Amino acid sequence: MRQHWLCFLFGTFALGLAAAAATAQPLKPVVPYKSPVVQAWSLLGECYPIDFRGIDIEWYPAKKVYQLTVTGMKPYTNMEVSLSHESYRGRPDYWRTVVVGCTKNGLLMPIPSPYYVTMNLDSFVGSKGVEIVGASRSVKRTVR
């Protein structure tokens, strides 16, 4: 008798669930949560050219060297920006330097922030000057 009673209770419960599901209203669509952290393609990170806004080349007579300063906005807060020079056999007219942004870990903070990169041009100046290359434009500056 005890088993019949349990089967009756279970059947009544299952029937009540089926009736509730049949008469239920459709759920309202849930607005997806957009995380401020974006997953990168790999945990090792990646590097690619990024845009720049300003270029400044100054002569420092005490050190006898030109100093290049590049400024702009990087797309991620935890991105490191550097200047990468191309290598040549001889001395070109304009030595090409690429503005590169690198992400180090697999998580990116998509909050634009300013960057400021400076370096000496003691051995990276062509016979006429330098060419700064970003993601969408290139600028040639005469030096000397």
CYANA upper distance limits for C-alpha pairs under 8 A (distance plus 0.5 A):
  1 MET  CA      5 TRP  CA      6.81
  2 ARG  CA      6 LEU  CA      6.91
  3 GLN  CA      7 CYS  CA      6.67
  4 HIS  CA      8 PHE  CA      6.60
  5 TRP  CA      9 LEU  CA      6.81
  6 LEU  CA     10 PHE  CA      6.58
  7 CYS  CA     11 GLY  CA      6.45
  8 PHE  CA     12 THR  CA      6.61
  9 LEU  CA     13 PHE  CA      6.62
 10 PHE  CA     14 ALA  CA      6.62
 11 GLY  CA     15 LEU  CA      6.55
 12 THR  CA     16 GLY  CA      6.62
 13 PHE  CA     17 LEU  CA      6.78
 14 ALA  CA     18 ALA  CA      6.74
 15 LEU  CA     19 ALA  CA      6.69
 16 GLY  CA     20 ALA  CA      6.61
 17 LEU  CA     21 ALA  CA      6.62
 18 ALA  CA     22 ALA  CA      6.70
 19 ALA  CA     23 THR  CA      6.83
 20 ALA  CA     24 ALA  CA      6.46
 36 PRO  CA    109 MET  CA      6.84
 36 PRO  CA    110 PRO  CA      7.22
 37 VAL  CA    107 LEU  CA      6.65
 37 VAL  CA    108 LEU  CA      6.06
 37 VAL  CA    109 MET  CA      5.65
 37 VAL  CA    110 PRO  CA      7.39
 38 VAL  CA    107 LEU  CA      6.21
 38 VAL  CA    108 LEU  CA      5.57
 38 VAL  CA    109 MET  CA      7.02
 38 VAL  CA    110 PRO  CA      7.56
 39 GLN  CA    106 GLY  CA      6.44
 39 GLN  CA    107 LEU  CA      5.58
 39 GLN  CA    108 LEU  CA      6.95
 40 ALA  CA     45 GLY  CA      7.54
 40 ALA  CA    105 ASN  CA      8.33
 40 ALA  CA    106 GLY  CA      5.36
 40 ALA  CA    107 LEU  CA      6.31
 40 ALA  CA    108 LEU  CA      7.15
 41 TRP  CA     45 GLY  CA      7.76
 41 TRP  CA    106 GLY  CA      7.54
 42 SER  CA     46 GLU  CA      8.19
 42 SER  CA    105 ASN  CA      8.29
 42 SER  CA    106 GLY  CA      6.23
 43 LEU  CA    104 LYS  CA      8.08
 43 LEU  CA    105 ASN  CA      5.73
 43 LEU  CA    106 GLY  CA      4.72
 44 LEU  CA    104 LYS  CA      6.61
 44 LEU  CA    105 ASN  CA      6.38
 44 LEU  CA    106 GLY  CA      7.33
 45 GLY  CA    102 CYS  CA      7.49
 45 GLY  CA    103 THR  CA      5.39
 45 GLY  CA    104 LYS  CA      5.16
 45 GLY  CA    105 ASN  CA      5.89
 45 GLY  CA    106 GLY  CA      6.65
 46 GLU  CA    102 CYS  CA      6.15
 46 GLU  CA    103 THR  CA      6.06
 46 GLU  CA    104 LYS  CA      7.62
 47 CYS  CA    100 VAL  CA      6.94
 47 CYS  CA    101 GLY  CA      6.03
 47 CYS  CA    102 CYS  CA      4.64
 47 CYS  CA    103 THR  CA      6.98
 48 TYR  CA    100 VAL  CA      5.95
 48 TYR  CA    101 GLY  CA      6.14
 48 TYR  CA    102 CYS  CA      7.15
 49 PRO  CA     98 VAL  CA      7.21
 49 PRO  CA     99 VAL  CA      6.07
 49 PRO  CA    100 VAL  CA      4.85
 49 PRO  CA    101 GLY  CA      6.55
 49 PRO  CA    133 VAL  CA      8.44
 49 PRO  CA    134 GLY  CA      6.05
 49 PRO  CA    135 ALA  CA      5.40
 50 ILE  CA     74 LYS  CA      7.74
 50 ILE  CA     99 VAL  CA      6.52
 50 ILE  CA    100 VAL  CA      6.28
 50 ILE  CA    101 GLY  CA      6.47
 50 ILE  CA    134 GLY  CA      5.77
 50 ILE  CA    135 ALA  CA      5.17
 50 ILE  CA    136 SER  CA      8.33
 51 ASP  CA     72 GLY  CA      7.42
 51 ASP  CA     73 MET  CA      8.00
 51 ASP  CA     74 LYS  CA      8.31
 51 ASP  CA     99 VAL  CA      7.82
 51 ASP  CA    134 GLY  CA      5.20
 51 ASP  CA    135 ALA  CA      5.52
 51 ASP  CA    136 SER  CA      6.84
 51 ASP  CA    137 ARG  CA      7.96
 52 PHE  CA     70 VAL  CA      7.36
 52 PHE  CA     71 THR  CA      6.37
 52 PHE  CA     72 GLY  CA      4.93
 52 PHE  CA     73 MET  CA      7.37
 52 PHE  CA     99 VAL  CA      7.99
 52 PHE  CA    134 GLY  CA      6.75
 53 ARG  CA     70 VAL  CA      8.09
 53 ARG  CA     71 THR  CA      6.25
 53 ARG  CA     72 GLY  CA      5.14
 53 ARG  CA     73 MET  CA      8.08
 54 GLY  CA     70 VAL  CA      6.22
 54 GLY  CA     71 THR  CA      5.60
 54 GLY  CA     72 GLY  CA      7.02
 55 ILE  CA     68 LEU  CA      7.75
 55 ILE  CA     69 THR  CA      6.26
 55 ILE  CA     70 VAL  CA      5.24
 55 ILE  CA     71 THR  CA      7.12
 56 ASP  CA     68 LEU  CA      6.37
 56 ASP  CA     69 THR  CA      5.56
 56 ASP  CA     70 VAL  CA      7.07
 57 ILE  CA     66 TYR  CA      7.03
 57 ILE  CA     67 GLN  CA      6.05
 57 ILE  CA     68 LEU  CA      5.15
 57 ILE  CA     69 THR  CA      6.85
 58 GLU  CA     66 TYR  CA      6.03
 58 GLU  CA     67 GLN  CA      5.80
 58 GLU  CA     68 LEU  CA      7.29
 59 TRP  CA     64 LYS  CA      7.73
 59 TRP  CA     65 VAL  CA      6.52
 59 TRP  CA     66 TYR  CA      5.01
 59 TRP  CA     67 GLN  CA      6.93
 60 TYR  CA     64 LYS  CA      6.11
 60 TYR  CA     65 VAL  CA      6.06
 60 TYR  CA     66 TYR  CA      6.64
 60 TYR  CA     67 GLN  CA      7.89
 61 PRO  CA     65 VAL  CA      7.34
 65 VAL  CA    120 ASN  CA      7.19
 65 VAL  CA    121 LEU  CA      7.15
 65 VAL  CA    122 ASP  CA      6.03
 66 TYR  CA    120 ASN  CA      6.42
 66 TYR  CA    121 LEU  CA      5.81
 66 TYR  CA    122 ASP  CA      6.97
 67 GLN  CA    118 THR  CA      7.43
 67 GLN  CA    119 MET  CA      6.19
 67 GLN  CA    120 ASN  CA      4.92
 67 GLN  CA    121 LEU  CA      6.16
 68 LEU  CA    118 THR  CA      6.01
 68 LEU  CA    119 MET  CA      5.97
 68 LEU  CA    120 ASN  CA      6.67
 68 LEU  CA    121 LEU  CA      7.05
 69 THR  CA    116 TYR  CA      7.57
 69 THR  CA    117 VAL  CA      6.17
 69 THR  CA    118 THR  CA      4.77
 69 THR  CA    119 MET  CA      7.21
 70 VAL  CA    116 TYR  CA      6.47
 70 VAL  CA    117 VAL  CA      5.81
 70 VAL  CA    118 THR  CA      6.86
 71 THR  CA    114 PRO  CA      7.88
 71 THR  CA    115 TYR  CA      6.16
 71 THR  CA    116 TYR  CA      5.14
 71 THR  CA    117 VAL  CA      6.94
 72 GLY  CA    114 PRO  CA      6.20
 72 GLY  CA    115 TYR  CA      6.03
 72 GLY  CA    116 TYR  CA      7.42
 73 MET  CA    112 PRO  CA      6.73
 73 MET  CA    113 SER  CA      5.95
 73 MET  CA    114 PRO  CA      4.81
 73 MET  CA    115 TYR  CA      6.31
 74 LYS  CA     79 MET  CA      7.55
 74 LYS  CA     81 VAL  CA      8.28
 74 LYS  CA    101 GLY  CA      8.02
 74 LYS  CA    112 PRO  CA      6.08
 74 LYS  CA    113 SER  CA      6.05
 74 LYS  CA    114 PRO  CA      6.53
 74 LYS  CA    115 TYR  CA      6.88
 75 PRO  CA     79 MET  CA      8.21
 75 PRO  CA    110 PRO  CA      6.65
 75 PRO  CA    111 ILE  CA      6.82
 75 PRO  CA    112 PRO  CA      4.96
 75 PRO  CA    113 SER  CA      7.28
 76 TYR  CA    108 LEU  CA      6.83
 76 TYR  CA    109 MET  CA      5.78
 76 TYR  CA    110 PRO  CA      5.11
 76 TYR  CA    111 ILE  CA      5.73
 76 TYR  CA    112 PRO  CA      5.88
 76 TYR  CA    113 SER  CA      7.37
 77 THR  CA    108 LEU  CA      8.11
 77 THR  CA    109 MET  CA      6.08
 77 THR  CA    110 PRO  CA      7.13
 77 THR  CA    111 ILE  CA      6.04
 77 THR  CA    112 PRO  CA      6.64
 77 THR  CA    113 SER  CA      6.27
 78 ASN  CA    103 THR  CA      7.45
 78 ASN  CA    108 LEU  CA      7.14
 78 ASN  CA    109 MET  CA      6.88
 79 MET  CA    101 GLY  CA      6.64
 79 MET  CA    102 CYS  CA      6.02
 79 MET  CA    103 THR  CA      5.43
 79 MET  CA    104 LYS  CA      7.84
 79 MET  CA    108 LEU  CA      8.40
 80 GLU  CA    101 GLY  CA      6.07
 80 GLU  CA    102 CYS  CA      5.69
 80 GLU  CA    103 THR  CA      7.00
 80 GLU  CA    104 LYS  CA      8.46
 81 VAL  CA     99 VAL  CA      7.61
 81 VAL  CA    100 VAL  CA      6.16
 81 VAL  CA    101 GLY  CA      4.90
 81 VAL  CA    102 CYS  CA      6.85
 81 VAL  CA    115 TYR  CA      7.71
 81 VAL  CA    117 VAL  CA      7.63
 82 SER  CA     99 VAL  CA      6.59
 82 SER  CA    100 VAL  CA      5.90
 82 SER  CA    101 GLY  CA      6.98
 82 SER  CA    117 VAL  CA      7.10
 83 LEU  CA     97 THR  CA      6.83
 83 LEU  CA     98 VAL  CA      6.19
 83 LEU  CA     99 VAL  CA      5.37
 83 LEU  CA    100 VAL  CA      6.50
 83 LEU  CA    117 VAL  CA      8.07
 84 SER  CA     97 THR  CA      6.02
 84 SER  CA     98 VAL  CA      5.60
 84 SER  CA     99 VAL  CA      6.97
 84 SER  CA    100 VAL  CA      7.24
 85 HIS  CA     95 TRP  CA      8.21
 85 HIS  CA     96 ARG  CA      6.64
 85 HIS  CA     97 THR  CA      4.92
 85 HIS  CA     98 VAL  CA      6.81
 85 HIS  CA    124 PHE  CA      7.87
 86 GLU  CA     95 TRP  CA      7.87
 86 GLU  CA     96 ARG  CA      6.33
 86 GLU  CA     97 THR  CA      6.79
 86 GLU  CA     98 VAL  CA      8.38
 88 TYR  CA     92 PRO  CA      7.75
 91 ARG  CA     95 TRP  CA      8.28
 91 ARG  CA    126 GLY  CA      6.23
 91 ARG  CA    127 SER  CA      7.06
 92 PRO  CA    126 GLY  CA      5.59
 92 PRO  CA    127 SER  CA      6.75
 93 ASP  CA    126 GLY  CA      5.36
 93 ASP  CA    127 SER  CA      5.24
 93 ASP  CA    128 LYS  CA      5.54
 93 ASP  CA    129 GLY  CA      7.13
 94 TYR  CA    125 VAL  CA      7.52
 94 TYR  CA    126 GLY  CA      5.10
 94 TYR  CA    127 SER  CA      7.15
 94 TYR  CA    128 LYS  CA      6.28
 94 TYR  CA    129 GLY  CA      5.36
 94 TYR  CA    130 VAL  CA      5.08
 94 TYR  CA    131 GLU  CA      6.13
 94 TYR  CA    140 LYS  CA      7.71
 95 TRP  CA    124 PHE  CA      6.78
 95 TRP  CA    125 VAL  CA      6.07
 95 TRP  CA    126 GLY  CA      5.21
 95 TRP  CA    129 GLY  CA      7.05
 95 TRP  CA    130 VAL  CA      5.12
 95 TRP  CA    131 GLU  CA      6.25
 96 ARG  CA    130 VAL  CA      6.49
 96 ARG  CA    131 GLU  CA      5.14
 96 ARG  CA    132 ILE  CA      6.53
 96 ARG  CA    133 VAL  CA      7.53
 97 THR  CA    130 VAL  CA      7.78
 97 THR  CA    131 GLU  CA      6.56
 97 THR  CA    132 ILE  CA      5.50
 97 THR  CA    133 VAL  CA      6.56
 98 VAL  CA    132 ILE  CA      6.39
 98 VAL  CA    133 VAL  CA      5.16
 98 VAL  CA    134 GLY  CA      6.56
 99 VAL  CA    132 ILE  CA      7.76
 99 VAL  CA    133 VAL  CA      6.72
 99 VAL  CA    134 GLY  CA      5.93
100 VAL  CA    134 GLY  CA      8.19
103 THR  CA    108 LEU  CA      7.96
121 LEU  CA    125 VAL  CA      6.53
124 PHE  CA    130 VAL  CA      8.24
125 VAL  CA    129 GLY  CA      6.01
125 VAL  CA    130 VAL  CA      6.21
125 VAL  CA    143 VAL  CA      8.11
126 GLY  CA    130 VAL  CA      6.58
128 LYS  CA    142 THR  CA      6.11
128 LYS  CA    143 VAL  CA      6.65
128 LYS  CA    144 ARG  CA      8.02
129 GLY  CA    140 LYS  CA      7.76
129 GLY  CA    141 ARG  CA      6.16
129 GLY  CA    142 THR  CA      4.78
129 GLY  CA    143 VAL  CA      4.96
129 GLY  CA    144 ARG  CA      8.02
130 VAL  CA    140 LYS  CA      6.32
130 VAL  CA    141 ARG  CA      5.98
130 VAL  CA    142 THR  CA      7.08
130 VAL  CA    143 VAL  CA      7.62
131 GLU  CA    138 SER  CA      7.31
131 GLU  CA    139 VAL  CA      6.03
131 GLU  CA    140 LYS  CA      4.71
131 GLU  CA    141 ARG  CA      6.74
132 ILE  CA    138 SER  CA      6.15
132 ILE  CA    139 VAL  CA      5.75
132 ILE  CA    140 LYS  CA      6.85
133 VAL  CA    137 ARG  CA      6.71
133 VAL  CA    138 SER  CA      4.87
133 VAL  CA    139 VAL  CA      7.05
134 GLY  CA    138 SER  CA      6.57
